[in-house]
Amino acid sequence: MPDRTLVVEDNTALADNIAELLAGEELDVVLAVNAEAALRSASERGFDLALVDIGLGGKETGLDLLPKLCRISPNSEILLMTGNATLQTAIQAIRSGVYAYVQKPFESEQFTGLVNRALAKVVLKRGSDRVTVLWSMSPDGGTATVDALGTQALRVNKWGDTAPIQADGGHFTIALAGPTANSNS
């Protein structure tokens, strides 16, 4: 089942662009144009990752929405997006526990890399059902040793690239390649 990503953005053209960008990452993307729609969708369908615009144009801001989304899905991650970054909102966002604070416009490759790293963190946080992984990285970042219990593990290299690893439980040594064309080195 693809990871569910909730995009909360009142600019429908930008929301559609984000959905199109994330469709290439094989994610189940759900769009919400305001806080009310976001809360309804999150309550009914859940989410793994929420991409939330700070300025939603209604009564509630993205910052107001954060604690409510965290209560609905405490093991999920949230990225805040803004076209008008301030030090005050950045501090408030980080104190609220967001995974990242992203200024719009953003580069698509950097954005998808950030999304993939946030989803990898969700997989590790959720643990038991999806995967339990203990791993260590060699000092050069070229080899990861993974002990996996369960049926699926996720490989993450130091550039944030991810790939699934099928496992029956056991020990794996994986040689990780250098940065890919989609990586930021």
Wavefront OBJ file of the C-alpha trace (Angstrom):
o trace
v 0.000 0.000 0.000
v 1.497 3.374 -0.955
v 2.228 5.911 1.743
v -0.661 8.350 2.212
v 0.354 11.985 1.872
v -2.030 14.763 2.853
v -1.391 18.050 1.039
v -3.054 21.031 2.747
v -2.738 24.000 0.393
v -5.310 26.675 -0.463
v -3.632 27.477 -3.790
v -5.218 24.735 -5.897
v -2.758 25.135 -8.776
v 0.184 24.602 -6.420
v -1.616 21.705 -4.694
v -2.144 20.044 -8.078
v 1.537 20.565 -8.967
v 2.625 18.981 -5.674
v 0.247 16.051 -6.246
v 1.658 15.535 -9.740
v 5.226 15.704 -8.428
v 4.506 13.170 -5.678
v 2.607 10.839 -8.031
v 6.017 10.071 -9.539
v 7.064 8.862 -6.078
v 4.156 6.359 -6.057
v 2.390 8.007 -3.118
v -1.327 8.114 -2.374
v -1.858 11.888 -2.383
v -4.961 13.464 -0.837
v -5.606 17.203 -1.315
v -7.306 19.527 1.168
v -7.837 23.260 0.539
v -8.419 24.296 4.165
v -8.006 23.156 7.774
v -11.538 21.751 8.017
v -11.092 19.539 4.945
v -7.664 18.454 6.185
v -9.002 17.392 9.588
v -11.908 15.531 7.990
v -9.595 13.668 5.603
v -7.019 12.916 8.306
v -9.714 11.562 10.644
v -11.404 9.445 7.978
v -8.406 8.135 6.043
v -5.313 8.825 8.163
v -1.991 9.931 6.728
v 1.708 9.108 6.850
v 2.941 12.558 5.889
v 1.191 15.933 5.842
v 2.480 18.827 3.742
v 0.822 21.878 5.265
v 0.850 25.469 4.023
v 1.111 27.981 6.870
v -1.160 30.584 5.243
v -4.365 28.721 4.468
v -6.479 31.805 3.901
v -9.197 30.811 6.388
v -9.739 31.154 10.120
v -7.049 28.580 10.922
v -3.433 28.705 9.821
v -1.207 25.740 9.165
v 0.397 26.387 12.564
v -3.046 26.109 14.212
v -3.588 22.822 12.397
v -0.349 21.174 13.608
v -1.392 19.969 17.085
v -4.697 18.641 15.755
v -2.976 16.605 13.039
v -0.424 15.331 15.569
v -3.249 14.094 17.837
v -4.945 12.303 14.929
v -1.767 10.574 13.742
v 1.081 10.806 16.283
v 3.470 8.579 14.309
v 3.187 10.626 11.133
v 5.431 13.482 10.031
v 4.504 17.026 9.023
v 6.301 19.412 6.684
v 5.261 23.064 6.862
v 5.408 25.094 3.660
v 5.403 28.868 3.409
v 5.856 31.567 0.836
v 6.585 34.101 3.561
v 9.120 32.613 5.971
v 9.845 34.442 9.200
v 12.122 33.551 12.081
v 9.118 33.558 14.423
v 7.118 31.009 12.380
v 10.214 28.858 11.854
v 10.829 28.707 15.609
v 7.171 27.986 16.305
v 7.137 25.221 13.680
v 10.254 23.525 15.008
v 8.979 23.736 18.594
v 5.754 22.107 17.394
v 7.765 19.140 16.172
v 7.488 19.472 12.405
v 9.898 17.413 10.342
v 10.850 20.377 8.153
v 10.019 23.993 7.392
v 10.110 24.543 3.625
v 10.125 27.891 1.827
v 8.174 28.132 -1.435
v 9.055 28.011 -4.216
v 11.164 24.872 -3.816
v 13.256 22.745 -6.149
v 11.358 19.562 -7.050
v 14.318 17.187 -6.523
v 15.117 18.639 -3.107
v 11.440 18.539 -2.148
v 10.925 14.897 -3.161
v 14.140 13.960 -1.347
v 12.812 15.639 1.794
v 9.463 13.861 1.409
v 11.208 10.484 1.031
v 13.378 11.087 4.117
v 10.310 12.060 6.153
v 8.483 8.907 5.017
v 11.539 6.783 5.869
v 11.401 8.252 9.377
v 7.700 7.372 9.603
v 8.504 3.762 8.690
v 11.133 3.589 11.421
v 8.846 5.272 13.997
v 5.966 2.931 13.342
v 8.189 -0.097 13.670
v 6.345 -3.270 14.544
v 3.843 -3.786 11.734
v 5.896 -2.529 8.845
v 9.492 -3.133 9.864
v 11.873 -3.325 12.757
v 15.372 -2.386 11.666
v 18.633 -2.098 13.535
v 21.411 -0.762 11.351
v 24.804 0.813 11.349
v 26.592 2.760 8.641
v 30.270 2.398 7.880
v 32.332 5.574 8.448
v 32.622 6.203 4.695
v 28.853 5.912 4.251
v 29.295 3.166 1.669
v 27.982 0.115 3.528
v 24.987 -0.339 5.770
v 24.556 -3.390 7.949
v 20.883 -4.078 8.493
v 19.208 -6.522 10.854
v 15.596 -6.780 9.792
v 12.686 -8.476 11.486
v 9.446 -8.650 9.602
v 8.785 -8.759 5.907
v 10.059 -5.477 4.543
v 12.945 -3.163 5.335
v 13.895 0.175 3.861
v 17.432 1.119 2.859
v 18.404 4.768 3.277
v 21.820 6.005 2.203
v 23.515 9.159 3.418
v 22.054 11.160 0.513
v 18.503 10.309 1.501
v 17.844 7.824 -1.318
v 15.552 4.999 -0.237
v 14.854 1.538 -1.618
v 12.850 -1.395 -0.247
v 14.649 -4.549 0.841
v 12.665 -7.783 0.993
v 13.574 -9.805 4.070
v 12.472 -12.909 5.908
v 14.298 -11.680 8.992
v 18.019 -11.961 9.268
v 21.188 -10.051 8.574
v 22.058 -8.165 5.387
v 25.075 -6.225 4.267
v 24.278 -3.723 1.548
v 26.750 -1.802 -0.565
v 25.332 1.643 -1.154
v 26.227 3.518 -4.305
v 27.282 7.145 -4.369
v 24.813 9.940 -5.026
v 22.304 9.224 -7.764
v 21.103 11.719 -10.316
v 18.236 12.526 -7.927
v 20.469 13.015 -4.893
v 21.814 16.205 -3.454
v 25.462 15.611 -2.662
l 1 2 3 4 5 6 7 8 9 10 11 12 13 14 15 16 17 18 19 20 21 22 23 24 25 26 27 28 29 30 31 32 33 34 35 36 37 38 39 40 41 42 43 44 45 46 47 48 49 50 51 52 53 54 55 56 57 58 59 60 61 62 63 64 65 66 67 68 69 70 71 72 73 74 75 76 77 78 79 80 81 82 83 84 85 86 87 88 89 90 91 92 93 94 95 96 97 98 99 100 101 102 103 104 105 106 107 108 109 110 111 112 113 114 115 116 117 118 119 120 121 122 123 124 125 126 127 128 129 130 131 132 133 134 135 136 137 138 139 140 141 142 143 144 145 146 147 148 149 150 151 152 153 154 155 156 157 158 159 160 161 162 163 164 165 166 167 168 169 170 171 172 173 174 175 176 177 178 179 180 181 182 183 184 185
